[in-house]
Amino acid sequence: MLRSRLHGWIVPVLLVAVTGATTANAQSSSKISPDLLSNPTSGNVQVIVQYYNPPSAGETGLLGLLGGVLKLVLGPIDALLMSVPYSSLNSLASDSNVKYISPDRVLIAHQEATGIPSAAYTTEPINAPAVWQLGYEGTNIGVAVIDSGITPVPDLGTNGLSLSLDSELIPQLLSAGNEVPPYANGRIVYSQNFVPGESDALDHYGHGTLVAGLVAGNGAQSTGSQYFRTFRGAAPNANIINLRVLDENGEGTDSAVINAIGEAISLQKTWNIRVINLSLGRAIFESYKLDPLCQAVEKAWKAGIVVVVAAGNDGRDLSLNPEGYGTIDSPGNDPYVVTVGAMNTQYTPQISDDIIASYSSKGPSFIDDVVKPDLVAPGNVVTSLEFSNDPLAVGNPSFYTWYSFYQQNGEQSPSQSYFPMSGTSMAAGVASGAVADLLQATPSLTPDQVKALLMVNSDRTYFPATSSVTDNGITYVANYDVFTVGAGYLDIAKTISAALVHDGSVPAGTAMSPIATYNASTGAVTAVTDPSALWTQSGAWSASSVYGSRAFLSGTNSSALWATTPIWTNNDPNGATALWGKTALWGKSSPEAETALWGKSGTGSSAVSLLY
């Protein structure tokens, strides 16, 4: 925070005036994000200004007086994107209607190396084939994929589409921004570009098409007598709403993502959008209550759309502690959304040998200590869609899926239809497809009920106490606690079965993730649930049922973590100490901590990683 000091006394009346100005400046600075304050400049900065109430004409007119230029109106969060002189930030923040000012942060692609021929399993570990047999394939459910765009391929084609569309509506939809006639690209029913200076929503990077395949690929290019394995997404008949926010380098901005979320909300009824997939994220710089990305995803959530977010790929970052805790990315730190970590399925369909991917980000979240991720799903070296001259595949020639992995008498040469990638981006795509299946089965569910059902019915029966991976001489240790695997491993068959049984009887309340707290005098770690959360219920919906007895003791609004497990005692001296002890990671107690975690090259203070 910027501070002003008075040296000596002046006339008492003048002292009062100056003191008031000093207080006002301090209050204004508290509305400015720390990364803006720490990077002063003599020029203009492009910022997102959030308002408590929609800005008035007078407030937008003030921009001109301050030397600012309005760039975009970010309707979903009552915010403006503007270019303004850095020297005017305090004056702008002095407006009582201004809630918070932050830079329009940059998203930067950041991939995890795969480097081996692969065809890991994705849908079998979550029991998706069992729900397909019951007819739940995400039919008529719209999933908004906010990513690098999508290039149409056969696996995203129609499957006996039952959703009807009045032909008279087509011109209206095209004039509203859709770049192709609905269904001209199969189940990609709507496409729109949000990248400034770009003219289409095709995938010029490769990531968005790959994620879309994990959500809703129907396996068209691997189905038939000549194939012994079919690569399907979790919801092989869902519709895709393609909202492109990343350019050909995998880069984008907060404002583009926020605008795309707003478009998904506005198109919600037109395309029955029930799910948003965000396989992207960035560093956390402020509380989720102020973060513009988090505020946008909450708007979608409260509008009735389930938001599924990748946890992040920073679990190997040992800058702050020996076990990679506190590395969840925004907006995965928001307590409303479903935040997904990545599992390594070990190239087998059963889950008994699966382990957490060592790069999967771990909670609790930076600044707010939110218990994250919420659950885990397959995400390591998983196979999905490739298209002709796919930049991601071309740029990573060692990433390939051999024809022999799925084709009868197939050659050991790279497939031109499928290739593998790793990361929590992939796990989020799998989870989004599973949510589409669930909502087809029980369409009346609210986002909170969906999240609650997913978490209560996730599998946590087989997890080991720990696992480790050694790479380049460094050993990465994972403890299977709530900050690593959340409530457990996604099981969509069990979830849908429970949803059908409980349809109409899921308790009221939010499914906000708890907040972890640490008592330094007793050493106890507790998870405090929001008063509005349904986790305060008893029985199947209690916190102890959600996370299992290994994570929680019984309690009403607060449950002690780890009290019944040896993870944080002598078996793991780095555990709790790494989080709340001498090597505490929290920037609020150690200004150097945030720099240590996010200041490195490739994940710098303004960087936002695309989560592979």
Secondary structure, 3 states (H helix, E strand, C coil): CCCCCCCCCCCHHHHHHHHHHHHHHHHHHCCECHHHHCCCCCCEEEEEEEECCCCCHHHHHHHHHCCCEEEEEEHHHCEEEEEEEHHHHHHHHCCCCEEEEEECCEEEEECECCCCCCCECCCCCCCHHHHHCCCCCCCCCEEEEEECCCCCCHHHCCCCCCCCCCCCHHHHHHHCCCCCCCCCECCEEEEEECCCCCCCCCCCCCHHHHHHHHHHCCCHHHCCCCECCCCCCCCCCCEEEEEECCCCCCCEEHHHHHHHHHHHHHCCCCCCEEEEEECECECCCCCCCCCHHHHHHHHHHHCCCEEEEECCCCCCCCCCCCCCCCCCCECCCCCCCEEEEEEECCCCCCCCCCEECCCCCCCCCCCCCECCCCEEEECCCEEEECCCCCHHHHCCCCCCCEHHHCECCCCCCECCCEEEEECHHHHHHHHHHHHHHHHHHCCCCCHHHHHHHHHHCCECCCCCCEEEEEECCEEEEEECCHHHHCCCECCHHHHHHHHHHHCCCCCCCECCCCEEEECCCCCCEEEECCCCEHHHCCHHHCHHHHHCCCCECCCCCEEEECCCCHHHCCCCCCHHHHHHCCCCCCCCCCHHHHHHHHCCCCCCCCCCEEEC
